[in-house]
């Protein structure tokens, strides 16, 4: 099983890892797409005013332009530790055991805008780029990433994909129809969609999976694990969509 997570706009600074090596990231078939976006982002960062306009940054966010300018040379840290925010605070990967972190490494992809899906422990620098941005010299990210990402996922031949991404990142690389998958919505017991608890609930779900580090190779196996764990995952009217049920 593979789990697809969204990234976060907020990121932990610093790092102790060697500079970015695109060739070492998971899903190596995306190397050319990654290189094109990274090169465009670095080139854009040479012009601070243009960067702020394209990335929709305020003057107080000029530090993000500096991060992009140093993308190829700055220190890295594992992606799951780099991202912060509600989902990643709930996941709290830094407090997991080594066995649980290995499970994350083997089963979780985080879908970033500059690198596409990467492994949870793949080392990355801090950066600023959102899914909806159009970089000079690169076609719109949706067109740039979509087909290549879907093909890269198919090439990995996962038994099952649990898609916890936001719709903006799903558009950057839909799970191909040849791969069994389910997209997750967070709802109340009565089926009402929840925005406030959405990210937190997904983070807690992934943490529970990492803590148990189960062997899951099918939809049924995941549903069985959830039932035993007291997690309410259920099918919806759309067979490709699951509901993660939480209390308000």
VOPAGU-2260 file (C-alpha; in pm, 1 decimal, decimal comma):
REM VOPAGU-2260
SITE   aa  ch    i         X         Y         Z
SITE  UNK   A    0       0,0       0,0       0,0
SITE  UNK   A    1     102,4     357,7     -67,7
SITE  UNK   A    2     -43,0     668,1      96,8
SITE  UNK   A    3     -42,0    1001,2     -85,8
SITE  UNK   A    4     -22,3    1307,7     137,4
SITE  UNK   A    5     -40,2    1675,7      44,2
SITE  UNK   A    6     252,7    1901,9     134,3
SITE  UNK   A    7     221,0    2206,1     357,7
SITE  UNK   A    8     282,2    2570,7     284,7
SITE  UNK   A    9     461,0    2601,3     620,6
SITE  UNK   A   10     797,3    2435,4     661,0
SITE  UNK   A   11    1060,3    2383,3     928,8
SITE  UNK   A   12    1377,8    2580,3     847,7
SITE  UNK   A   13    1733,2    2453,4     845,0
SITE  UNK   A   14    1846,8    2094,7     817,3
SITE  UNK   A   15    2160,5    1885,8     853,1
SITE  UNK   A   16    2144,2    1687,0     530,8
SITE  UNK   A   17    2350,5    1725,4     215,0
SITE  UNK   A   18    2212,2    1948,3     -61,6
SITE  UNK   A   19    1928,6    1827,3    -280,1
SITE  UNK   A   20    1996,7    1531,4    -510,5
SITE  UNK   A   21    1706,5    1494,2    -748,7
SITE  UNK   A   22    1841,1    1159,7    -869,7
SITE  UNK   A   23    1803,9    1014,3    -518,9
SITE  UNK   A   24    1435,2    1096,0    -472,8
SITE  UNK   A   25    1162,0     832,5    -488,7
SITE  UNK   A   26     980,7     776,5    -821,2
SITE  UNK   A   27    1298,2     836,2   -1026,1
SITE  UNK   A   28    1098,8     847,8   -1348,3
SITE  UNK   A   29    1009,8    1207,2   -1259,6
SITE  UNK   A   30    1370,5    1330,6   -1278,0
SITE  UNK   A   31    1326,5    1541,3   -1592,4
SITE  UNK   A   32    1008,5    1707,2   -1464,0
SITE  UNK   A   33    1174,6    1777,8   -1129,9
SITE  UNK   A   34    1482,3    1928,4   -1290,8
SITE  UNK   A   35    1272,8    2157,6   -1509,8
SITE  UNK   A   36    1075,0    2296,9   -1215,3
SITE  UNK   A   37    1377,0    2335,9    -987,4
SITE  UNK   A   38    1574,6    2515,9   -1259,8
SITE  UNK   A   39    1280,7    2748,9   -1330,6
SITE  UNK   A   40    1230,1    2822,3    -961,4
SITE  UNK   A   41    1596,9    2905,6    -907,5
SITE  UNK   A   42    1605,3    3125,5   -1216,8
SITE  UNK   A   43    1292,2    3310,4   -1106,1
SITE  UNK   A   44    1443,1    3366,8    -760,6
SITE  UNK   A   45    1720,6    3576,4    -915,5
SITE  UNK   A   46    1458,1    3849,6    -957,5
SITE  UNK   A   47    1298,4    3915,4    -619,6
SITE  UNK   A   48    1024,5    4142,2    -752,3
SITE  UNK   A   49     923,3    3891,7   -1020,3
SITE  UNK   A   50     933,5    3609,2    -766,2
SITE  UNK   A   51     702,6    3789,8    -529,8
SITE  UNK   A   52     460,8    3861,4    -813,3
SITE  UNK   A   53     456,2    3508,0    -954,2
SITE  UNK   A   54     448,3    3335,4    -614,7
SITE  UNK   A   55     203,4    3592,9    -472,7
SITE  UNK   A   56     428,0    3685,3    -178,4
SITE  UNK   A   57     421,9    3995,2      39,0
SITE  UNK   A   58     729,5    4201,7     118,7
SITE  UNK   A   59     746,9    4025,0     454,8
SITE  UNK   A   60     783,0    3692,4     273,1
SITE  UNK   A   61    1100,7    3788,1      85,8
SITE  UNK   A   62    1282,5    3517,2     281,0
SITE  UNK   A   63    1095,6    3258,6      76,2
SITE  UNK   A   64    1255,7    3396,7    -238,0
SITE  UNK   A   65    1597,6    3350,6     -76,2
SITE  UNK   A   66    1508,9    2989,0       2,6
SITE  UNK   A   67    1424,1    2928,7    -362,3
SITE  UNK   A   68    1744,8    3098,0    -474,5
SITE  UNK   A   69    1945,0    2852,1    -261,2
SITE  UNK   A   70    1735,9    2548,4    -354,2
SITE  UNK   A   71    2026,3    2352,8    -501,9
SITE  UNK   A   72    2278,0    2424,5    -226,5
SITE  UNK   A   73    2089,8    2456,1     102,6
SITE  UNK   A   74    2071,9    2186,5     370,0
SITE  UNK   A   75    1800,2    1921,9     360,5
SITE  UNK   A   76    1593,4    1719,1     604,7
SITE  UNK   A   77    1342,9    1434,5     559,3
SITE  UNK   A   78    1028,3    1561,4     390,4
SITE  UNK   A   79     800,1    1439,6     668,5
SITE  UNK   A   80    1002,9    1647,4     914,9
SITE  UNK   A   81    1034,2    1948,0     683,3
SITE  UNK   A   82     660,1    2010,5     657,2
SITE  UNK   A   83     469,8    2161,5     948,1
SITE  UNK   A   84     107,8    2267,6     991,0
SITE  UNK   A   85    -204,3    2089,5    1111,9
SITE  UNK   A   86    -162,2    1756,7     931,0
SITE  UNK   A   87     207,0    1720,5    1006,5
SITE  UNK   A   88     170,6    1837,4    1365,6
SITE  UNK   A   89     -88,3    1562,4    1415,4
SITE  UNK   A   90     135,9    1306,2    1246,8
SITE  UNK   A   91     429,8    1425,2    1462,1
SITE  UNK   A   92     675,7    1199,6    1281,2
SITE  UNK   A   93     972,4    1307,9    1492,8
SITE  UNK   A   94     827,6    1125,9    1795,5
SITE  UNK   A   95     768,6     796,2    1612,8
SITE  UNK   A   96     991,4     493,5    1665,4
SITE  UNK   A   97    1253,0     397,2    1408,0
SITE  UNK   A   98    1031,2     108,5    1296,5
SITE  UNK   A   99     739,9     346,2    1243,7
SITE  UNK   A  100     954,5     590,1    1049,3
SITE  UNK   A  101    1075,2     304,6     829,9
SITE  UNK   A  102     709,9     221,4     765,0
SITE  UNK   A  103     651,9     580,9     658,6
SITE  UNK   A  104     952,6     558,7     429,2
SITE  UNK   A  105     816,0     246,0     262,7
SITE  UNK   A  106     450,3     346,0     239,6
SITE  UNK   A  107     408,2     725,9     225,4
SITE  UNK   A  108     455,4     967,7     -62,3
SITE  UNK   A  109     422,9    1342,2      -7,4
SITE  UNK   A  110     314,2    1525,9    -320,5
SITE  UNK   A  111     515,4    1847,1    -350,8
SITE  UNK   A  112     482,7    2110,4    -622,4
SITE  UNK   A  113     853,2    2132,3    -719,4
SITE  UNK   A  114     944,8    1762,8    -686,0
SITE  UNK   A  115     619,5    1574,8    -746,1
SITE  UNK   A  116     551,6    1282,3    -507,8
SITE  UNK   A  117     852,7    1207,3    -288,4
SITE  UNK   A  118     916,0     952,1     -15,2
SITE  UNK   A  119     838,7    1052,4     341,9
SITE  UNK   A  120    1207,6    1034,3     436,2
SITE  UNK   A  121    1345,7    1176,8     111,6
SITE  UNK   A  122    1569,5    1473,8     201,9
SITE  UNK   A  123    1451,5    1810,0      68,2
SITE  UNK   A  124    1536,8    2176,2     128,9
SITE  UNK   A  125    1284,2    2439,3     226,5
SITE  UNK   A  126    1115,3    2612,8     -68,0
SITE  UNK   A  127     812,5    2815,6    -170,3
SITE  UNK   A  128     588,9    2691,8    -452,4
SITE  UNK   A  129     217,5    2613,5    -453,2
SITE  UNK   A  130      21,3    2386,3    -684,3
SITE  UNK   A  131    -155,5    2670,2    -864,4
SITE  UNK   A  132     153,5    2870,1    -963,6
SITE  UNK   A  133     265,5    2906,4   -1326,5
SITE  UNK   A  134     643,0    2939,7   -1348,9
SITE  UNK   A  135     807,5    3125,9   -1638,3
SITE  UNK   A  136     950,2    2879,6   -1889,4
SITE  UNK   A  137     740,6    2587,2   -1761,4
SITE  UNK   A  138     385,6    2504,9   -1864,0
SITE  UNK   A  139     122,1    2527,0   -1590,4
SITE  UNK   A  140     210,7    2279,9   -1315,6
SITE  UNK   A  141    -105,5    2079,0   -1370,7
SITE  UNK   A  142      -6,5    2010,1   -1731,1
SITE  UNK   A  143     361,1    1972,9   -1643,0
SITE  UNK   A  144     307,6    1711,3   -1373,8
SITE  UNK   A  145     -20,5    1532,0   -1438,0
SITE  UNK   A  146      61,8    1273,3   -1701,9
SITE  UNK   A  147     417,2    1210,8   -1583,6
SITE  UNK   A  148     309,6    1165,0   -1222,6
SITE  UNK   A  149      28,8     924,5   -1307,9
SITE  UNK   A  150     272,9     721,7   -1517,5
SITE  UNK   A  151     530,7     719,2   -1237,0
SITE  UNK   A  152     272,5     594,0    -989,2
SITE  UNK   A  153     167,2     319,1   -1229,7
SITE  UNK   A  154     532,4     219,2   -1280,0
SITE  UNK   A  155     566,9     155,9    -905,0
SITE  UNK   A  156     281,5     -99,7    -929,6
SITE  UNK   A  157     139,2     -37,7    -578,8
SITE  UNK   A  158    -118,0    -289,4    -455,9
SITE  UNK   A  159    -340,2      -7,3    -334,6
SITE  UNK   A  160    -319,6     373,0    -296,4
SITE  UNK   A  161    -491,4     567,6     -20,3
SITE  UNK   A  162    -518,4     923,9    -148,0
SITE  UNK   A  163    -525,7    1186,1     128,9
SITE  UNK   A  164    -430,5    1480,5     -92,4
SITE  UNK   A  165    -624,1    1800,1    -148,3
SITE  UNK   A  166    -795,8    1835,2    -485,4
SITE  UNK   A  167    -529,4    2081,8    -602,6
SITE  UNK   A  168    -260,8    1816,5    -567,3
SITE  UNK   A  169    -475,7    1537,4    -707,3
SITE  UNK   A  170    -486,4    1749,6   -1024,3
SITE  UNK   A  171    -104,5    1741,1   -1037,8
SITE  UNK   A  172    -110,3    1362,7   -1073,7
SITE  UNK   A  173    -428,2    1154,6   -1051,8
SITE  UNK   A  174    -386,3     795,2    -941,2
SITE  UNK   A  175    -418,0     598,5   -1267,6
SITE  UNK   A  176    -730,0     387,9   -1310,2
SITE  UNK   A  177    -511,3      77,5   -1342,2
SITE  UNK   A  178    -414,6     111,7    -974,4
SITE  UNK   A  179    -670,2      23,6    -702,0
SITE  UNK   A  180    -721,8     336,6    -492,7
SITE  UNK   A  181    -955,9     534,4    -271,6
SITE  UNK   A  182    -976,7     909,9    -219,1
SITE  UNK   A  183   -1057,0    1006,3     140,4
SITE  UNK   A  184   -1299,8    1272,1     260,9
SITE  UNK   A  185   -1336,0    1360,4     630,5
SITE  UNK   A  186   -1700,8    1368,9     741,1
SITE  UNK   A  187   -1922,5    1354,8    1049,5
SITE  UNK   A  188   -2128,5    1048,3    1135,5
SITE  UNK   A  189   -2412,7    1202,9     934,5
SITE  UNK   A  190   -2194,8    1254,1     628,7
SITE  UNK   A  191   -2133,4    1628,9     659,7
SITE  UNK   A  192   -1793,1    1729,0     523,3
SITE  UNK   A  193   -1556,5    1875,1     780,9
SITE  UNK   A  194   -1294,2    2130,8     686,4
SITE  UNK   A  195   -1163,7    2217,7    1033,0
SITE  UNK   A  196   -1076,3    1859,6    1129,0
SITE  UNK   A  197    -979,4    1748,2     779,6
SITE  UNK   A  198    -602,1    1782,5     798,0
SITE  UNK   A  199    -572,3    1683,5    1163,3
SITE  UNK   A  200    -775,7    1367,2    1110,2
SITE  UNK   A  201    -563,6    1262,8     814,8
SITE  UNK   A  202    -245,4    1320,6    1014,6
SITE  UNK   A  203    -376,1    1110,5    1302,9
SITE  UNK   A  204    -478,2     833,6    1061,7
SITE  UNK   A  205    -128,2     812,3     914,2
SITE  UNK   A  206      27,2     821,5    1260,6
SITE  UNK   A  207    -190,8     529,7    1372,5
SITE  UNK   A  208     -87,2     332,0    1066,6
SITE  UNK   A  209     280,5     410,0    1126,9
SITE  UNK   A  210     254,2     308,2    1492,1
SITE  UNK   A  211     102,5     -28,7    1396,4
SITE  UNK   A  212     311,4     -59,7    1075,6
SITE  UNK   A  213      73,0    -320,6     931,2
SITE  UNK   A  214     116,8    -515,3     607,0
SITE  UNK   A  215    -167,7    -393,0     388,8
SITE  UNK   A  216    -201,6    -499,5      28,6
SITE  UNK   A  217    -567,9    -443,7     -47,7
SITE  UNK   A  218    -869,7    -224,7      23,4
SITE  UNK   A  219   -1019,6    -498,9     237,8
SITE  UNK   A  220    -705,5    -534,1     448,5
SITE  UNK   A  221    -701,9    -161,9     518,7
SITE  UNK   A  222   -1067,7    -160,1     618,2
SITE  UNK   A  223   -1004,5    -456,2     849,6
SITE  UNK   A  224    -712,4    -275,0    1014,0
SITE  UNK   A  225    -927,5      36,2    1059,5
SITE  UNK   A  226   -1208,0    -164,3    1221,3
SITE  UNK   A  227    -967,6    -327,4    1466,8
SITE  UNK   A  228    -805,9      10,3    1542,0
SITE  UNK   A  229   -1139,0     182,4    1605,0
SITE  UNK   A  230   -1095,9     406,3    1300,0
SITE  UNK   A  231   -1416,9     455,0    1103,0
SITE  UNK   A  232   -1337,9     425,3     732,9
SITE  UNK   A  233   -1632,1     350,4     507,9
SITE  UNK   A  234   -1728,6     335,8     143,6
SITE  UNK   A  235   -1944,2     610,6      -0,6
SITE  UNK   A  236   -2189,0     610,4    -290,4
SITE  UNK   A  237   -1884,6     658,2    -513,5
SITE  UNK   A  238   -1674,4     341,7    -492,5
SITE  UNK   A  239   -1354,2     543,2    -549,5
SITE  UNK   A  240   -1419,7     768,1    -248,9
SITE  UNK   A  241   -1397,3     666,7     116,5
SITE  UNK   A  242   -1518,2     858,4     417,7
SITE  UNK   A  243   -1310,2     899,2     733,1
SITE  UNK   A  244   -1571,1     956,3    1003,2
SITE  UNK   A  245   -1483,8    1176,1    1300,3
SITE  UNK   A  246   -1674,2    1343,4    1582,0
SITE  UNK   A  247   -1726,8    1717,9    1562,8
